[in-house]
Every structure is written in structure tokens, then in C-alpha cells.
């Protein structure tokens, strides 16, 4: 994605108490002209102050830092600057950290050992609201948020009846079900013979109607309402 693709440069705040961590993130981002490193913070407290001052589009937040950690800093920043997108950065793939980060308001989660190309692809998608959720994560969310469901796969949620107050159209419910299966906008567009632009507009409508913010919350809603499409 070049700078002209979205005619916007995304200002990024890097937060990590280790200089090597910040240098690594900066090195990755400098390859892509879509991203501009606007500042660096070494603690959660400093991140809050810099977020207020710089008003970045995106924050890369280390989870484990002395003093105020990344999770608490994320919660406070999202209260003060709700539009900013925060991606947690960590060496741990502990799923409990992931869910806690999402509950605090983070939009994403990156492992430090991923390749630079994987970082850039994921962050580009986050920046323009196109980050798909993996099918594995969708199932883990089902397990996390629906502990009473005695099921071994997402297929178990299909039997639940939609809420009578469901404000979505039939097409929007179909698209929401595909989101919950971890499909990208491109995959959804292909499934319904739509353009990606049309799918993005449907998703914006769905988010506004449900008063939700991201694909994680959409997936939880779809699972709770039994909106997963039949397998196969």
C-alpha cells in the first residue's frame, strides 16, 4: 500500500521501556511511507501524556513495562482519546493477555517474533479498519465469552435464535456471520459477489446499528445471536 492509496499518513506512537524494542518497531515502520513515527514513550505514564499531546492515529504498546503496564495505559488512553487505535506488542502468545488487552480497548495484538512483512500487513489493515480475525481467535472468543456453551466447535452456536430486536437486514446478518468465521473483506465480497467497498459500507452500517467498535465485538455478538452460517 503506497501513501496515495489512502491519501493519509498514519501517525504512530511507539511505547516500550526497552530502547531496542522501540528501535525494532521504528525500523519496521520506516519501510512503509503510510506510517510516520510521531513519538516514543518509555512507560505507560509517558504514553498517556504523549497521546494527549500528539493525538496519534495508532499506538504500538508494549504490555510489560515497569510502573504502569501497557494494559492499564491502554484503558486510560482509550478513555481520554477513544478514536486512537492501540495494538499491543509482546513476546508472549498467552491468550489471557490477548483477551485482557481487547477488554481494555485494544484493537489488535502483535508478537515481537513475527516477520516485519507480517507486522506491516497487519498494521496496514488495522489502520484502515480491515483487519480480519483468525478463525482460531473467533473460536477462542466463543469459549471465553460463552462459558456455558458445551461445544467443541463454532458450529454449536448455529442453533441459537436471533434476538427479536436484531436491527440488521438479512444481508447484514449474512455478512456478520462471515466476519465471525474470520473471513476478510475480500473473502466476504467473493462469497456474495459484492465489491470490497460495498462490504466495507455494510460493516460500517452494522457497527453503527449495533453500537460496536471492531470485529472482535462483532464476532462476540454474532456468536451470542447464533448468526454463524452453516458449515460447508
HELIX and SHEET records of a PDB file:
HELIX    1   1 UNK A    3  UNK A    6  1                                   4    
HELIX    2   2 UNK A   19  UNK A   29  1                                  11    
HELIX    3   3 UNK A   44  UNK A   54  1                                  11    
HELIX    4   4 UNK A   70  UNK A   80  1                                  11    
HELIX    5   5 UNK A   95  UNK A  103  1                                   9    
HELIX    6   6 UNK A  116  UNK A  127  1                                  12    
HELIX    7   7 UNK A  135  UNK A  145  1                                  11    
HELIX    8   8 UNK A  154  UNK A  159  5                                   6    
HELIX    9   9 UNK A  170  UNK A  180  1                                  11    
HELIX   10  10 UNK A  185  UNK A  192  1                                   8    
HELIX   11  11 UNK A  196  UNK A  210  1                                  15    
HELIX   12  12 UNK A  215  UNK A  225  1                                  11    
SHEET    1   A 5 UNK A  35  UNK A  41  0                                        
SHEET    2   A 5 UNK A  10  UNK A  15  1                                        
SHEET    3   A 5 UNK A  58  UNK A  62  1                                        
SHEET    4   A 5 UNK A  85  UNK A  90  1                                        
SHEET    5   A 5 UNK A 108  UNK A 111  1                                        
END                                                                             
